Amino acid sequence: MFADTGPDAGPPRDRRPTRPGAGVRSSPPGYDVAILGAGPAGLMAAWHLARRGLRVVVIEARRSVGGLAASFEVAGVRVDHGSHRLHSATAPAILAELRSLLGGDLQIRARRGRIRLGDRWLRFPLEPGDLLRHAPVRLTVGAAADLLVRVPAARRRATGGDTFSDVVRNRLGSTVLEAFYRPYARKLWGLDPDHLSGDLARRRVALRNGGDLVRRILGGRHPAAGTYLYPRGGFGRIPEVLAEAARAAGAEVRLGDAVTEVRGGAVTTVAGRRVRATTVASTLPLPLLASLGGAPAELREAAATLRYRGLVLCYLALECRRYTPWEAHYLPDPGIAPVRVTEPTAYRDDPDDPPGRTVLCAEIPCDESGAWWDAPDGEIAGRVAADLVRIGLPAIEPVEVHVRRLPRVYPVPVPGTAEVLEALDWWATTAAGVVPFGRHGWFLHDNTHHALEAGAALAACVTEAGVDHGAWDARCAILATRVVED
């Protein structure tokens, strides 16, 4: 499909120990590792590598670190790009490192979220007792009926296709699919789940079958599942302290300088800088990397088909201490514009937050070509305020409105995407001599703790001589089994 750049060109894991062109340069590289992108994955990798004494440079187009995990101020309140938490599932080693950097500023918080199904509010993540008391009767009865039919067949291999719908139906039944996952998928990813890849469902739906659901209801959740970690000062403190630690260890972090070309271990930037490195690792979106790296035309065209769902983030500053007792409201109803409304100050106990003021963040999934993307800020804020009242939340009078538009937030994998990604990975690591990693580098919807783990894993596989691709492939196989935490 992709000429001689795809998996049929040779053994898919037959990576060469040196970069293309490594034997023809007349001067040694200026760095051992160049990392493209200063998000959590890139900064964690940079910190680990610099601590080992390697010469590391991080190149970031923005003037601040963090990417989607960054924080900024609205009406004097530090807010995030949507809802971010550090989950209790974070690997102990990663968590210990973050505690060493943040100390007591990394707070353990009890989750207080809820989801609206039909006209009912349920605690989210779902809790057994609350689910039995408040779930819509039709959903409860239908799911139970599906479960009774499927439990005796739990050991039989599911048949059918491999779309998002197929995976959810085979695991949890048609009732759960139709009542929740179908409208949720349409709203978040902009496609019916019949047209989304089954890989997305496997990464997003932790329950493997109805038996898992029964065990969760009867056995309850692990106590840690009801908590998360969040830094005083906003989620962006995580990439900020990682950048500080990487610099202190000797890494160079260049901000405000976008990459314009990546060829044979050499990186060229907008500012005209040319960086040479033994290893180049990239967290940039794969379509952008294919363009910067001079991928064959057919592969660039395939990369351009990778679709992302964007977010319009509407921040509403209110003159009150707290809007509701709930920190997050999840709204799968397609008739309501936001998919989630959160209150960042409820995620932390921070004496620096201005007293008597809070900020709501409404997340509206959309495409860049959609009506929401180009709507005036005032119109967006008015619709959000009206929707909050429609679902029974208090009326608001914002004292300040701030809107941000993020074009690439949720990767949208469809059947056939895996083939494109494999071809891109093969081209990047062999022809371009670049190692893609992280959320954008892998075209995955990952949690931050997954991104941090990916950065640490990559660093463990890199030496002054280059990447140990065998070790990296083994690490990638483990990371590919991770399931997104809600």
C-alpha positions as CSV (number, residue, x, y, z in Angstrom):
1,M,0.0,0.0,0.0
2,F,2.8,2.4,0.8
3,A,5.5,1.4,-1.7
4,D,8.6,0.2,0.1
5,T,7.9,2.2,3.3
6,G,5.3,-0.2,4.8
7,P,5.5,-3.4,6.8
8,D,6.0,-5.5,3.7
9,A,9.3,-3.8,3.0
10,G,11.1,-6.0,5.6
11,P,10.7,-7.4,9.1
12,P,8.7,-4.8,10.9
13,R,11.0,-4.8,13.9
14,D,14.3,-5.1,12.0
15,R,15.6,-1.7,13.2
16,R,19.1,-0.6,12.3
17,P,21.4,0.3,15.2
18,T,22.5,3.6,13.5
19,R,20.7,6.4,11.9
20,P,20.6,6.9,8.1
21,G,23.6,9.0,7.2
22,A,25.4,8.4,10.5
23,G,28.5,7.3,8.7
24,V,28.9,10.3,6.4
25,R,28.9,13.2,8.7
26,S,32.2,15.0,9.0
27,S,31.6,16.4,12.5
28,P,30.2,14.8,15.6
29,P,26.6,15.7,16.7
30,G,26.2,18.5,19.2
31,Y,23.8,16.5,21.3
32,D,23.2,12.9,22.2
33,V,19.4,13.3,22.1
34,A,17.1,16.0,20.6
35,I,13.5,15.8,21.8
36,L,10.8,17.5,19.8
37,G,8.0,18.8,22.0
38,A,8.0,19.9,25.7
39,G,4.9,18.1,26.9
40,P,4.9,15.6,29.8
41,A,6.4,12.7,27.8
42,G,9.2,14.8,26.3
43,L,10.1,16.5,29.5
44,M,10.2,13.3,31.5
45,A,12.5,11.7,28.9
46,A,14.7,14.8,28.9
47,W,15.0,14.7,32.7
48,H,15.9,11.0,32.9
49,L,18.4,11.3,30.1
50,A,20.1,14.5,31.5
51,R,20.4,12.9,34.9
52,R,22.5,10.1,33.3
53,G,24.9,12.8,31.8
54,L,23.7,12.7,28.2
55,R,23.6,15.9,26.2
56,V,19.9,16.7,25.7
57,V,18.0,19.5,24.0
58,V,14.2,19.9,24.0
59,I,12.7,22.0,21.2
60,E,9.2,23.4,21.7
61,A,7.2,25.7,19.3
62,R,5.2,27.3,22.2
63,R,6.6,29.8,24.6
64,S,5.7,27.7,27.6
65,V,6.0,24.0,28.5
66,G,3.2,21.5,29.0
67,G,1.2,21.4,25.7
68,L,-2.3,20.2,26.5
69,A,-1.2,19.7,30.1
70,A,-0.2,23.3,30.7
71,S,-2.0,25.7,33.0
72,F,-2.7,29.4,32.7
73,E,-4.7,32.2,34.4
74,V,-8.3,33.3,33.9
75,A,-9.6,36.1,36.1
76,G,-6.7,35.5,38.5
77,V,-7.4,31.7,38.8
78,R,-5.0,29.1,37.5
79,V,-7.0,26.8,35.1
80,D,-6.1,23.8,32.8
81,H,-6.9,22.9,29.2
82,G,-10.0,21.0,30.2
83,S,-10.1,18.4,33.0
84,H,-6.7,17.0,34.1
85,R,-5.9,14.7,37.0
86,L,-3.0,12.5,38.0
87,H,-4.7,9.1,38.4
88,S,-4.2,6.8,41.3
89,A,-3.1,4.2,38.7
90,T,0.2,6.1,38.2
91,A,3.2,3.7,38.3
92,P,4.8,3.9,41.8
93,A,8.2,4.9,40.4
94,I,6.7,7.8,38.4
95,L,4.7,8.9,41.4
96,A,7.7,8.9,43.7
97,E,9.7,11.1,41.2
98,L,6.8,13.6,41.0
99,R,6.6,13.7,44.8
100,S,10.3,14.4,45.0
101,L,9.7,17.4,42.7
102,L,6.4,18.7,44.0
103,G,6.6,17.7,47.7
104,G,3.4,18.5,49.6
105,D,2.0,20.5,46.7
106,L,1.0,17.2,45.1
107,Q,-2.3,16.7,46.9
108,I,-4.4,13.5,47.3
109,R,-8.0,14.4,46.5
110,A,-11.3,12.5,46.8
111,R,-13.3,12.4,43.5
112,R,-16.6,14.2,43.4
113,G,-17.9,13.8,39.9
114,R,-21.3,12.9,38.5
115,I,-22.7,11.9,35.1
116,R,-26.2,12.7,33.7
117,L,-27.9,9.7,32.0
118,G,-31.3,10.6,30.8
119,D,-32.7,12.8,33.5
120,R,-30.8,11.1,36.3
121,W,-27.5,12.1,38.0
122,L,-25.2,9.2,38.9
123,R,-21.8,9.4,40.7
124,F,-18.9,9.1,38.3
125,P,-16.9,6.9,38.3
126,L,-19.9,4.7,39.0
127,E,-20.4,3.5,42.5
128,P,-22.4,0.2,43.2
129,G,-24.9,1.5,45.7
130,D,-25.5,4.8,43.9
131,L,-25.9,2.9,40.6
132,L,-28.5,0.5,42.1
133,R,-30.5,3.4,43.7
134,H,-30.4,6.0,40.9
135,A,-29.8,4.4,37.5
136,P,-32.7,4.7,35.0
137,V,-34.9,1.7,35.3
138,R,-34.8,0.9,31.6
139,L,-31.0,0.9,31.6
140,T,-30.9,-1.3,34.7
141,V,-33.4,-3.9,33.4
142,G,-31.9,-3.9,29.9
143,A,-28.3,-4.3,31.1
144,A,-29.4,-7.1,33.5
145,A,-31.1,-8.9,30.6
146,D,-28.1,-8.6,28.4
147,L,-25.9,-9.9,31.2
148,L,-28.1,-12.9,31.9
149,V,-27.8,-13.9,28.2
150,R,-24.1,-13.3,28.0
151,V,-22.7,-14.6,31.2
152,P,-23.1,-18.3,30.3
153,A,-21.4,-17.5,27.0
154,A,-18.5,-15.5,28.6
155,R,-15.9,-18.2,27.7
156,R,-17.0,-18.3,24.1
157,R,-15.0,-16.2,21.7
158,A,-17.0,-13.2,20.5
159,T,-17.7,-13.1,16.8
160,G,-18.5,-10.2,14.5
161,G,-16.6,-7.2,13.3
162,D,-14.1,-5.1,15.0
163,T,-15.6,-1.6,15.4
164,F,-16.1,0.3,18.6
165,S,-19.8,-0.9,18.6
166,D,-18.8,-4.5,18.1
167,V,-16.4,-4.4,21.1
168,V,-18.8,-2.8,23.5
169,R,-21.7,-5.0,22.4
170,N,-19.6,-8.1,22.8
171,R,-18.4,-7.1,26.2
172,L,-21.3,-5.3,27.8
173,G,-24.4,-5.9,25.6
174,S,-26.6,-3.7,23.4
175,T,-28.3,-1.8,26.2
176,V,-25.2,-0.2,27.5
177,L,-24.0,0.5,24.0
178,E,-27.2,2.3,23.0
179,A,-27.9,4.1,26.3
180,F,-24.4,5.4,26.8
181,Y,-21.5,4.6,24.5
182,R,-23.3,5.3,21.1
183,P,-24.3,8.9,22.0
184,Y,-21.1,9.5,23.9
185,A,-18.9,8.4,21.0
186,R,-20.9,10.5,18.5
187,K,-20.5,13.5,20.8
188,L,-16.8,13.1,21.7
189,W,-15.3,11.7,18.5
190,G,-17.8,13.0,16.0
191,L,-18.5,9.6,14.4
192,D,-21.0,6.8,15.1
193,P,-19.2,4.0,16.9
194,D,-20.0,1.7,14.0
195,H,-17.3,3.7,12.1
196,L,-14.7,3.9,14.9
197,S,-11.9,1.3,15.4
198,G,-12.3,-1.5,17.9
199,D,-8.9,-0.6,19.2
200,L,-10.3,2.6,20.6
201,A,-12.9,0.8,22.6
202,R,-10.4,-1.7,23.9
203,R,-8.3,1.3,25.1
204,R,-11.2,3.2,26.5
205,V,-13.4,0.5,28.0
206,A,-11.8,-1.2,31.0
207,L,-14.6,-3.8,31.5
208,R,-13.9,-6.9,29.4
209,N,-17.3,-8.5,29.9
210,G,-20.5,-8.6,31.9
211,G,-18.8,-10.6,34.6
212,D,-16.4,-7.8,35.2
213,L,-19.3,-5.5,35.7
214,V,-21.0,-7.8,38.2
215,R,-17.7,-8.2,40.1
216,R,-17.3,-4.4,40.3
217,I,-20.9,-3.9,41.5
218,L,-20.8,-6.7,44.1
219,G,-17.2,-6.1,45.2
220,G,-17.1,-2.3,45.0
221,R,-14.1,-0.3,43.9
222,H,-10.6,-0.3,45.2
223,P,-10.4,2.6,47.7
224,A,-7.7,4.3,45.6
225,A,-10.1,4.4,42.7
226,G,-12.1,7.1,44.4
227,T,-9.0,9.4,44.7
228,Y,-6.6,11.2,42.4
229,L,-3.6,13.5,42.7
230,Y,-3.5,17.1,41.7
231,P,-0.8,19.8,42.3
232,R,-1.5,23.0,44.1
233,G,-1.1,25.7,41.5
234,G,-2.8,23.8,38.7
235,F,-2.0,20.6,36.7
236,G,0.6,22.6,34.7
237,R,2.9,22.5,37.7
238,I,3.8,18.9,36.6
239,P,5.4,19.8,33.3
240,E,6.8,23.0,34.8
241,V,8.7,21.2,37.6
242,L,9.8,18.6,35.1
243,A,11.3,21.3,32.9
244,E,13.0,22.9,35.9
245,A,14.5,19.5,36.9
246,A,15.6,18.8,33.4
247,R,17.4,22.1,33.1
248,A,19.0,21.6,36.5
249,A,20.3,18.2,35.3
250,G,21.9,19.9,32.3
251,A,19.2,19.6,29.6
252,E,18.6,22.6,27.3
253,V,14.9,23.5,26.9
254,R,14.3,25.8,23.9
255,L,10.9,27.5,23.8
256,G,9.2,29.5,21.0
257,D,11.1,27.8,18.2
258,A,9.2,25.5,15.9
259,V,10.8,22.7,13.9
260,T,10.8,23.1,10.1
261,E,12.7,20.0,9.0
262,V,14.0,16.7,10.4
263,R,16.5,14.9,8.2
264,G,19.2,12.3,9.1
265,G,19.7,13.3,12.7
266,A,19.6,17.1,11.9
267,V,16.8,19.3,13.1
268,T,16.2,22.7,11.6
269,T,14.0,25.3,13.3
270,V,12.2,28.5,12.4
271,A,14.9,30.6,14.1
272,G,17.4,29.1,11.7
273,R,19.1,26.9,14.2
274,R,20.4,23.5,13.0
275,V,20.7,20.9,15.7
276,R,22.6,17.6,15.2
277,A,21.9,14.7,17.5
278,T,22.7,11.0,17.6
279,T,19.0,10.3,18.5
280,V,16.0,12.4,17.6
281,A,12.8,11.6,19.5
282,S,9.5,13.2,18.6
283,T,6.2,13.9,20.3
284,L,4.9,15.9,17.4
285,P,1.7,14.8,15.7
286,L,2.4,12.1,13.1
287,P,1.0,14.0,10.1
288,L,3.3,16.9,11.0
289,L,6.3,14.7,11.5
290,A,5.7,13.0,8.1
291,S,5.8,16.5,6.4
292,L,8.8,17.7,8.3
293,G,10.7,14.5,7.7
294,G,10.1,14.4,4.0
295,A,8.1,11.2,3.9
296,P,7.1,9.8,0.5
297,A,4.1,11.5,-1.0
298,E,1.9,8.4,-0.7
299,L,2.7,8.1,3.0
300,R,2.2,11.9,3.6
301,E,-1.3,11.5,2.0
302,A,-2.0,8.5,4.3
303,A,-0.9,10.5,7.3
304,A,-3.1,13.4,6.3
305,T,-6.1,11.0,6.7
306,L,-5.5,10.7,10.4
307,R,-8.3,12.7,11.9
308,Y,-8.4,14.6,15.2
309,R,-11.3,15.9,17.2
310,G,-10.8,19.4,18.6
311,L,-12.2,21.2,21.7
312,V,-13.6,24.6,22.3
313,L,-12.9,25.4,25.9
314,C,-15.2,28.1,27.4
315,Y,-14.1,29.5,30.8
316,L,-16.7,31.3,32.9
317,A,-15.4,33.3,35.9
318,L,-17.9,33.6,38.7
319,E,-18.0,35.7,41.9
320,C,-18.6,32.8,44.3
321,R,-16.4,30.4,46.2
322,R,-17.9,27.2,44.7
323,Y,-20.5,26.7,42.0
324,T,-21.7,23.3,43.2
325,P,-20.4,20.7,45.6
326,W,-19.4,18.7,42.5
327,E,-16.0,19.2,40.8
328,A,-17.0,17.7,37.5
329,H,-20.3,17.1,35.5
330,Y,-20.1,14.6,32.6
331,L,-22.8,15.2,30.0
332,P,-23.0,12.5,27.2
333,D,-26.4,13.9,26.1
334,P,-25.9,15.2,22.5
335,G,-28.5,17.9,23.0
336,I,-26.2,19.6,25.6
337,A,-23.2,21.4,24.1
338,P,-20.5,20.6,26.6
339,V,-19.4,17.0,27.2
340,R,-17.9,18.0,30.5
341,V,-18.1,21.0,32.9
342,T,-15.4,21.2,35.6
343,E,-14.4,23.6,38.3
344,P,-10.5,23.7,38.6
345,T,-10.4,25.2,42.1
346,A,-12.4,22.2,43.4
347,Y,-9.5,20.0,42.4
348,R,-7.1,21.5,44.9
349,D,-6.7,23.3,48.2
350,D,-4.7,26.4,47.2
351,P,-4.4,29.5,49.4
352,D,-3.2,31.4,46.4
353,D,-6.6,31.1,44.7
354,P,-8.5,34.4,45.0
355,P,-11.2,34.2,47.7
356,G,-14.8,34.4,46.5
357,R,-14.0,33.6,42.9
358,T,-14.1,30.4,40.8
359,V,-14.0,29.5,37.2
360,L,-16.0,26.9,35.3
361,C,-14.5,25.1,32.2
362,A,-16.9,23.8,29.7
363,E,-15.5,21.4,27.1
364,I,-17.3,21.3,23.7
365,P,-16.0,18.7,21.2
366,C,-16.0,19.9,17.6
367,D,-14.2,19.9,14.3
368,E,-12.3,22.8,13.0
369,S,-14.8,23.0,10.1
370,G,-17.8,22.9,12.5
371,A,-20.0,25.8,13.6
372,W,-18.7,25.8,17.2
373,W,-15.2,26.5,16.1
374,D,-16.1,29.8,14.4
375,A,-18.8,30.9,16.8
376,P,-18.3,34.2,18.7
377,D,-17.1,33.8,22.3
378,G,-20.3,35.5,23.6
379,E,-22.5,33.1,21.7
380,I,-20.6,30.1,23.1
381,A,-20.8,31.4,26.7
382,G,-24.5,32.1,26.3
383,R,-25.2,28.6,25.1
384,V,-23.2,27.0,27.9
385,A,-25.0,29.1,30.5
386,A,-28.4,28.1,29.1
387,D,-27.5,24.4,28.9
388,L,-26.4,24.5,32.6
389,V,-29.9,25.7,33.6
390,R,-31.6,23.2,31.3
391,I,-30.0,20.3,33.2
392,G,-30.9,21.7,36.6
393,L,-27.7,23.5,37.6
394,P,-27.7,27.0,39.1
395,A,-28.0,30.0,36.7
396,I,-24.7,32.0,36.3
397,E,-23.7,35.5,35.6
398,P,-20.0,35.4,34.5
399,V,-17.8,38.3,35.3
400,E,-15.3,37.2,32.6
401,V,-15.4,34.9,29.6
402,H,-12.4,33.3,28.0
403,V,-12.5,30.9,25.1
404,R,-9.7,28.7,23.7
405,R,-9.8,26.5,20.6
406,L,-7.6,23.4,20.6
407,P,-7.5,21.7,17.1
408,R,-5.9,18.3,18.0
409,V,-7.1,16.8,21.3
410,Y,-8.7,13.5,20.6
411,P,-7.3,11.1,17.9
412,V,-10.2,9.5,16.0
413,P,-9.0,6.0,14.9
414,V,-11.2,4.3,12.3
415,P,-10.8,0.8,10.7
416,G,-7.5,0.9,8.7
417,T,-5.8,3.5,11.0
418,A,-3.5,0.8,12.5
419,E,-2.1,0.1,9.1
420,V,-1.3,3.7,8.5
421,L,0.3,4.1,11.9
422,E,2.5,1.0,11.4
423,A,3.7,2.4,8.1
424,L,4.5,5.7,9.6
425,D,6.4,4.2,12.5
426,W,8.4,2.0,10.1
427,W,9.3,5.1,8.0
428,A,10.1,7.3,11.0
429,T,12.4,4.9,12.7
430,T,14.2,3.6,9.6
431,A,14.2,6.2,6.8
432,A,13.9,9.3,9.0
433,G,15.9,8.2,12.0
434,V,13.3,9.5,14.4
435,V,11.6,7.7,17.3
436,P,7.9,8.8,17.8
437,F,6.5,8.5,21.3
438,G,3.9,10.0,23.5
439,R,0.3,10.9,22.9
440,H,0.7,12.6,19.5
441,G,3.7,10.6,18.5
442,W,1.6,7.4,18.8
443,F,-1.8,8.9,17.8
444,L,-3.3,7.8,21.1
445,H,-5.7,9.2,23.6
446,D,-3.5,8.6,26.7
447,N,-3.6,9.8,30.3
448,T,-0.8,12.0,31.5
449,H,0.6,9.2,33.7
450,H,0.8,7.0,30.5
451,A,2.7,9.8,28.8
452,L,5.1,10.2,31.7
453,E,5.7,6.4,31.7
454,A,6.4,6.5,28.0
455,G,9.0,9.3,28.5
456,A,10.8,7.3,31.2
457,A,10.6,4.1,29.1
458,L,12.2,5.8,26.1
459,A,15.0,7.3,28.2
460,A,15.8,3.8,29.6
461,C,16.4,2.6,26.0
462,V,18.7,5.4,24.8
463,T,22.5,5.7,25.2
464,E,25.1,7.9,23.7
465,A,25.3,5.5,20.8
466,G,21.6,5.6,20.0
467,V,18.4,3.7,20.7
468,D,18.3,0.0,21.7
469,H,15.3,-0.7,19.4
470,G,14.8,-4.2,20.7
471,A,14.4,-2.9,24.3
472,W,12.2,-0.1,23.0
473,D,10.0,-2.4,21.1
474,A,9.5,-4.5,24.3
475,R,8.6,-1.4,26.3
476,C,6.2,-0.3,23.6
477,A,4.4,-3.7,23.7
478,I,3.8,-3.2,27.5
479,L,2.7,0.4,27.1
480,A,0.2,-0.6,24.3
481,T,-1.8,-2.6,26.9
482,R,-2.6,0.5,29.0
483,V,-6.3,1.4,29.3
484,V,-7.4,5.0,29.6
485,E,-8.6,6.0,33.1
486,D,-11.7,8.1,33.4
